[in-house]
Amino acid sequence: MTFTAAEHAAMRRALALAATPGVPHGPNPRVGCVLLDPSGAEVGEGFHRGAGTTHAEVDALAAAGDAARGATAVVTLEPCDHTGRTGPCTEALLAAGVVRVVFAQSDTNPAARGGAATLRDAGVDAEGGLLEEEARRLNRAWTFGHEHGRPFVTWKFATTLDGRSAAADGSSRWISSRAARLDTHRLRGECDVILVGTGTVAVDDPQLTVRDEVDEPLPRQPLRVVMGERDLPTGRRVFDGAAETLQLRTRDPLAALYELGARGRQHVFLEGGPTLAAAFLAAGVVDEVVAYVAPMLLGGGRSAVGDLGITTIDDAVHLPVVDVHVLPGAAGPDGDREDTNVRLTLSRAVGRTT
């Protein structure tokens, strides 16, 4: 595969367009498109703004007008080849007279894939793989869901230096700092499910909404999911009208995830207690871990994760570190400064290899 310098630059621009702030992370993938004339100059660009809106290719074609004839379309995802809420992007590109299509990532959706083959059959030069890894990262949950048949799971928890999520009396407000809690709301907003167990709802009564820096709820809220078989009082805050709520009466993480996948959900933000976390870890369905570590010691109390059945250090669960970010503590109204917290982002658990 050979790509020009202009196509490389256009793909980076298309990726930036796809990542435009405010574009939903699902259920559709985020996609950007740039059109280049035969000299490599840009003649149009566009991006997809969410389910039911114009696709990126069509958006770019509208911006280019007649200049699209003879152009190269540089797009972050293989053009779709099916009719959903909108028509196939392959048809739009062919009708506009585009002669070459460069895409980053092949479409993993079985209902929409095959666009490159359709374009080639019509005489269009179609090549994929340019900045593919960047494109996959952009739509990691969407890609993961289609490749694995279940949603991507991020397990988030807050802990002390000695691995405690609550003190001996059950108190846990607040182990994490305000900066860490605001960061948690940002991450919640990138998911389409917030999941906890019935125990968390019974004991902590969380609302499980996404809120801004002044504690106001955002217009778009993830689905709140409570997993477990016990009945819960209807007065719990998770059952208020602030967002949609679903109770899955199962203790099986895989059953819960397949049910959520069947409902079109792609990214689960797991915020349950130690028992639920241990169940997801044991089932092998924790794909990412986000831990907020506070510089405090309790010496006792509830562990951040339940019993994993590990009796020797050789069987420890190892989590490769992806990112370390320091969240400085802010000064409170009384002049005292909150603790600095550290956010650790870790990838899927792996077994010990040494």
C-alpha positions in Angstrom: 0.0 0.0 0.0 1.4 3.4 -1.0 0.0 6.6 0.3 1.0 10.2 -0.6 2.1 12.8 1.9 -1.1 14.7 1.1 -3.2 11.6 2.0 -1.3 11.2 5.3 -2.0 14.8 6.2 -5.6 14.5 5.1 -6.1 11.4 7.2 -4.8 13.2 10.3 -7.2 16.0 9.6 -10.0 13.4 9.1 -9.2 11.8 12.5 -9.3 15.3 14.2 -12.7 15.9 12.5 -14.0 12.6 13.8 -13.0 13.5 17.3 -14.8 16.8 17.3 -16.0 17.5 20.9 -19.7 16.9 21.5 -20.0 14.0 19.0 -21.5 11.0 20.7 -19.2 8.0 21.3 -22.0 5.6 20.2 -24.0 3.8 19.0 -22.4 4.9 15.6 -18.7 5.2 15.1 -17.1 8.6 14.9 -15.9 9.2 11.4 -14.2 12.1 9.5 -13.6 12.6 5.8 -11.4 14.9 3.7 -11.6 15.2 -0.1 -8.5 16.0 -2.1 -8.3 17.2 -5.7 -5.8 15.5 -8.1 -3.1 18.0 -7.0 -3.5 17.0 -3.3 -5.3 20.2 -2.3 -8.3 19.9 0.0 -11.7 20.6 -1.6 -14.0 19.5 1.1 -14.3 18.0 4.6 -17.0 16.6 6.9 -17.7 14.4 9.9 -20.5 12.3 11.3 -22.4 13.9 14.1 -24.2 10.8 15.5 -26.9 8.3 14.7 -29.4 9.5 12.2 -27.3 12.4 10.9 -25.4 12.7 7.6 -22.4 10.4 7.3 -18.9 11.9 7.0 -18.5 11.2 3.3 -21.8 12.8 2.4 -21.0 15.8 4.6 -17.7 16.2 2.8 -19.2 15.7 -0.7 -21.8 18.5 0.1 -19.0 20.8 1.1 -17.0 20.1 -2.1 -19.8 20.3 -4.6 -18.7 19.8 -8.2 -15.0 19.7 -7.0 -15.7 16.2 -5.8 -15.5 14.8 -9.3 -12.1 13.2 -9.8 -11.2 13.6 -6.1 -9.7 11.3 -3.6 -11.8 10.6 -0.5 -9.7 10.1 2.7 -11.9 8.7 5.4 -11.3 7.2 8.8 -13.6 4.2 8.3 -14.3 2.1 5.3 -17.4 3.6 3.6 -20.6 1.8 4.5 -22.4 -0.4 2.0 -25.8 -0.6 3.4 -29.0 1.4 3.9 -29.9 2.2 7.5 -31.2 5.6 8.6 -29.2 7.0 5.7 -28.2 5.5 2.3 -24.9 3.7 1.5 -21.9 6.0 1.4 -20.5 3.9 -1.5 -23.4 5.1 -3.7 -22.8 8.7 -2.7 -19.1 8.5 -3.5 -19.7 6.8 -6.9 -22.4 9.3 -7.9 -20.1 12.2 -7.0 -17.4 10.9 -9.3 -14.8 10.1 -6.7 -11.9 8.1 -8.3 -9.9 7.0 -5.2 -10.8 6.2 -1.6 -8.3 5.9 1.1 -9.6 4.6 4.5 -7.9 3.9 7.8 -10.0 1.1 9.4 -12.0 -1.6 7.8 -15.7 -1.7 8.9 -16.2 -4.4 11.5 -20.0 -4.1 11.5 -21.3 -7.1 9.5 -24.3 -5.2 8.4 -22.3 -2.4 6.8 -18.9 -3.9 5.7 -17.9 -4.5 2.2 -17.8 -0.9 1.0 -14.2 -1.2 -0.4 -15.1 -4.2 -2.5 -18.1 -2.4 -3.9 -16.0 0.6 -4.8 -13.3 -1.6 -6.5 -16.0 -3.4 -8.5 -17.1 0.0 -9.8 -13.6 0.9 -10.9 -12.6 3.1 -7.9 -9.1 2.7 -6.5 -9.8 1.8 -2.8 -7.0 1.2 -0.3 -7.2 0.8 3.5 -4.8 0.7 6.5 -3.6 4.3 6.6 -3.2 5.3 10.3 -5.4 2.3 11.1 -4.3 2.0 14.8 -5.2 5.7 15.4 -8.6 5.1 13.9 -9.2 2.0 16.0 -8.3 3.9 19.2 -10.8 6.6 18.2 -13.6 4.1 18.1 -12.2 1.4 20.5 -15.5 0.5 22.2 -17.4 0.3 18.9 -14.7 -1.8 17.3 -14.3 -4.0 20.3 -18.1 -4.7 20.5 -18.3 -5.8 16.9 -15.1 -7.9 17.1 -16.0 -9.6 20.5 -19.8 -9.6 20.6 -20.0 -7.8 23.9 -19.4 -4.3 25.3 -15.9 -3.0 26.3 -15.6 -2.9 30.1 -13.8 -0.2 32.1 -13.6 -0.9 35.8 -13.1 2.2 37.9 -12.4 2.4 41.6 -11.0 4.8 44.2 -8.5 3.4 46.7 -6.2 4.4 49.5 -2.5 3.5 49.3 -3.2 0.3 51.2 -5.9 -0.8 48.8 -9.0 0.2 50.8 -12.2 1.5 49.3 -13.9 2.2 52.6 -13.0 2.4 56.3 -14.0 -0.2 58.9 -17.2 1.7 59.7 -18.2 1.7 56.0 -17.5 5.3 55.4 -15.9 6.2 52.1 -16.7 9.9 51.4 -14.4 11.0 50.3 -11.4 8.8 49.5 -11.0 10.5 46.2 -10.5 14.2 45.7 -12.9 16.6 43.9 -10.6 16.6 40.9 -10.7 12.8 40.8 -14.5 12.9 41.0 -14.8 15.4 38.2 -12.5 13.3 36.1 -14.7 10.3 36.9 -17.7 12.2 35.5 -15.8 12.9 32.3 -15.1 9.2 31.9 -18.7 8.3 32.7 -19.7 10.6 29.8 -17.6 8.6 27.4 -19.6 5.4 28.1 -23.1 4.4 27.4 -23.6 2.2 30.5 -22.8 2.8 34.2 -23.1 -0.5 36.0 -23.2 -1.3 39.7 -24.4 -4.2 41.9 -27.5 -4.3 44.1 -25.2 -4.1 47.1 -23.8 -0.7 46.1 -27.3 0.6 45.5 -28.6 -0.7 48.9 -25.7 0.6 50.9 -24.5 3.8 49.1 -27.6 4.9 47.2 -25.7 6.5 44.3 -27.5 8.4 41.6 -25.1 7.3 38.9 -25.5 10.3 36.6 -23.0 12.4 34.6 -22.6 15.9 36.1 -20.5 19.0 35.3 -18.2 21.0 37.4 -21.1 22.8 39.1 -22.8 19.5 39.8 -25.5 19.9 37.1 -26.6 16.9 35.1 -25.5 16.8 31.4 -28.2 16.5 28.7 -27.0 13.1 27.6 -26.9 10.4 30.3 -25.7 6.8 30.1 -28.0 3.9 30.9 -27.8 3.1 34.6 -27.7 -0.7 35.1 -28.1 -2.5 38.4 -26.9 -6.1 38.4 -28.1 -8.6 40.9 -31.1 -10.7 42.0 -32.3 -9.0 45.1 -35.2 -6.7 45.2 -34.5 -3.0 45.9 -36.6 -0.2 47.3 -38.1 1.9 44.5 -37.0 5.0 46.4 -33.3 4.5 45.7 -31.9 7.4 43.7 -30.8 5.2 40.8 -34.5 4.7 40.1 -35.3 8.5 39.8 -36.1 10.2 36.5 -32.7 11.6 35.9 -31.7 8.9 33.5 -33.0 5.5 32.2 -32.4 2.6 34.6 -32.3 -1.2 34.0 -32.0 -4.0 36.5 -30.5 -7.2 35.2 -31.4 -10.0 37.6 -28.3 -12.1 37.1 -25.0 -12.5 38.9 -23.3 -13.7 35.7 -21.1 -10.9 34.2 -21.1 -12.5 30.7 -24.9 -12.8 30.7 -25.2 -9.2 31.7 -22.8 -8.1 29.0 -24.4 -10.1 26.2 -27.8 -8.6 27.2 -26.4 -5.1 27.1 -24.7 -5.8 23.7 -28.1 -7.0 22.4 -29.5 -3.6 23.4 -26.8 -1.9 21.3 -24.6 -0.8 24.3 -20.9 -0.6 23.6 -19.0 0.7 26.7 -19.7 -0.3 30.3 -18.3 1.8 33.1 -18.1 -0.7 36.0 -18.4 1.1 39.4 -19.6 -1.7 41.6 -18.2 -2.8 44.9 -15.4 -5.4 45.5 -17.7 -8.4 45.0 -18.9 -7.3 41.6 -15.4 -6.3 40.6 -14.0 -9.7 41.5 -16.8 -11.4 39.5 -15.9 -9.5 36.4 -12.2 -10.1 36.9 -12.8 -13.8 37.4 -14.9 -13.9 34.2 -12.0 -12.3 32.3 -14.2 -9.4 31.1 -12.4 -6.4 32.5 -10.7 -4.7 29.5 -9.4 -1.6 31.2 -8.9 -0.4 34.8 -9.0 3.2 36.0 -7.8 3.5 39.6 -7.8 6.8 41.5 -5.2 6.4 44.3 -5.4 8.8 47.3 -2.3 9.4 49.5 -3.9 8.0 52.7 -3.8 4.9 54.9 -6.7 3.2 56.7 -5.0 0.0 57.8 -8.3 -1.9 57.7 -11.8 -1.7 56.2 -13.2 -2.8 52.8 -10.8 -3.9 50.1 -11.1 -2.4 46.7 -11.6 -5.8 45.1 -13.0 -9.0 46.6 -11.4 -12.5 46.9 -9.9 -13.6 43.6 -8.9 -17.0 44.9 -5.2 -16.2 44.6 -3.1 -17.8 47.3 0.4 -17.2 45.9 2.3 -14.3 44.5 3.0 -16.3 41.3 -0.7 -16.2 40.5 -1.1 -12.5 40.9 -3.1 -10.6 38.3 -0.8 -8.2 36.4 -2.2 -5.1 34.8 0.0 -3.3 32.3 0.2 0.4 33.0 -1.0 2.6 30.0 -1.0 6.0 31.6 -0.2 7.8 34.9 -1.8 11.2 35.5 -1.5 13.4 38.6 -4.6 15.3 39.7 -3.5 18.1 42.0 -5.7 18.9 45.0 -7.7 22.1 44.9 -7.9 24.6 47.7 -11.2 24.4 49.6 -13.3 27.3 51.0 -11.5 27.1 54.3 -8.1 27.4 52.6 -7.1 23.8 53.1 -5.9 22.0 50.1 -7.3 18.6 49.1 -4.9 15.6 48.6 -3.3 15.2 45.3 -4.7 12.0 43.7 -3.0 9.8 41.0 -5.1 8.3 38.2 -3.7 5.0 36.9 -5.0 3.6 33.6 -4.2 0.0 33.0 -5.0 -2.4 30.2 -6.5 -5.9 30.2 -5.2 -8.2 32.9 -2.6 -10.7 31.8 -1.1 -13.7 33.6 2.4 -13.7 35.0 4.9 -14.3 32.2 8.2 -14.3 34.1 
